[in-house]
Amino acid sequence: MDKKYSKYQQNIIKNYYENRESISLQRLSELVTELYLAQGKGRQKQWKYIVGALEKLGLPEERIEHLRKKDDPRLLAELVEELMAKGK
């Protein structure tokens, strides 16, 4: 399926891939806030999204699993700050 994109669409796609890391970091920081507020099954659901975001950012599986087992939003918030500092 060879799709032809307009110049405008190509620019949107290009910009998305150029900013994918910052988009993932922003989403991860939003998920940290949601994790602070979540309880029970909602908390498990948030971790599912968090793990996906961390994988997209290329975090090692061991570190993701450590964060998941600790289930501490503060540790996750510190990681987000660390990742944002590296991006600057």
C-alpha positions in Angstrom: 0.0 0.0 0.0 2.0 2.9 -1.3 0.4 6.1 0.0 1.1 9.5 -1.3 1.0 12.3 1.2 0.6 15.9 0.5 3.5 18.3 1.4 1.5 19.4 4.5 1.0 15.9 5.7 4.6 15.1 5.1 5.6 18.0 7.3 3.2 16.9 10.1 4.7 13.4 10.0 8.2 14.7 9.9 7.6 17.0 12.9 6.0 14.2 14.9 9.1 12.0 14.5 11.5 14.8 15.2 9.6 15.6 18.4 8.6 12.0 19.4 10.9 12.0 22.5 9.5 15.2 23.9 6.0 14.1 23.2 6.7 10.8 25.1 8.2 12.7 28.0 5.2 15.0 28.2 2.8 12.1 28.2 4.9 10.4 30.9 4.8 13.4 33.1 1.0 13.5 32.7 0.9 9.8 33.7 2.8 10.5 36.8 0.1 12.9 37.9 -2.6 10.4 37.1 -0.7 7.7 39.0 -0.6 9.9 42.2 -4.4 10.0 42.0 -5.2 6.5 40.9 -6.2 3.6 43.2 -6.9 -0.1 42.8 -7.5 -1.2 39.2 -7.1 2.4 37.9 -3.6 2.3 39.3 -2.8 -0.9 37.5 -4.1 0.6 34.2 -1.9 3.7 34.7 1.1 1.5 35.1 0.3 -0.3 31.9 0.5 3.1 30.1 3.6 4.1 32.0 5.4 1.0 31.0 4.6 1.6 27.4 5.8 5.2 27.6 9.1 4.1 29.3 9.6 1.4 26.6 9.1 4.0 23.9 11.8 6.2 25.6 14.2 3.2 25.5 14.5 2.7 29.2 16.1 -0.7 30.1 13.6 -3.4 31.1 15.3 -3.9 34.5 14.8 -0.3 35.4 11.2 -0.4 34.2 10.5 -3.5 36.3 12.2 -1.9 39.4 9.9 1.2 39.1 6.9 -1.0 38.6 7.7 -3.1 41.7 8.3 -0.1 43.9 5.0 1.5 42.7 6.2 4.9 43.9 5.1 7.9 41.9 7.9 10.0 43.4 10.6 7.7 41.9 8.8 8.0 38.5 8.7 11.8 38.9 12.4 11.9 39.6 13.0 9.8 36.5 11.0 12.2 34.4 13.1 15.1 35.7 16.2 13.2 34.9 15.1 12.5 31.4 14.0 16.1 30.8 17.4 17.3 32.0 19.1 15.0 29.6 17.0 16.4 26.8 18.0 20.0 27.3 
